[in-house]
Amino acid sequence: MFASLPMYDRPENRAAHDALWDGVRGALGFGPEALDRETDHVEGWGRDDLLLGQICNLPYRAQFRDNVTRIACSDYGLTDTPAGYYHSVFVVRAEDAPRGLAPATLGRFAYNDALSHSGWGGPLARVTEQGLQFHTTLHTGAHIDSMKAVVDGRADLAAIDAVTWRMLQSWEPRSAELRVIGRTGLSPGMTFITAKTIDPAPIKAALNTAIAELSPEHAQTLGVRGIVELADSAYDLPIPKAP
């Protein structure tokens, strides 16, 4: 069997993620000894032996909705955000913050991936609602690379998953050179999934137990407070056009 939690995994929280998986495995009574950090995350979502994974809502909606089983959404305790949901923040260089979002969209928008709701789908929906558009885009491959692109002047605007932004503020000193100038709408947060043929109920119970039993240090590092099972209709969002 296969387990992976790649979406927020960093060197600084690796031990905490390992502790979370140890708790899940202990509560289940079975599972791989360690999280897989070698398999590409998209490949992992499609594996028939996926015991536990975590997926962004856009690739779930666009490609995996009929091929995996949803367990629950993660709750990271984001400010002014209902449990189980998340949003992204728009960031620009500090000197550009007073100009606001509309002028920033005239520059180059850095996005991590066209199948990222936090980096592309959510921000596209927000600027479209305001009658704006991204005039030029830069594909970076990761939120941290979008942040660096804005800091370095290769881009003028990026949208960063609010959970990732919280981590970047803690562990990436150059994030201090950026300012938040807005946020996207709400959507289902990172969603725990398992393979289509696996019963999600025992895994959901094990996740609840493991999160509750994390040490205070690991709980603070991850920031995860619990899991929330959202209605299927929460994922009925349009698929955005690619950049």
Summary of the structure (lengths in Angstrom):
residues: 243
radius of gyration: 17.8
end to end distance: 35.7
largest distance: 54.9
contacts: 815
relative contact order: 0.23
helix: 42%
strand: 22%
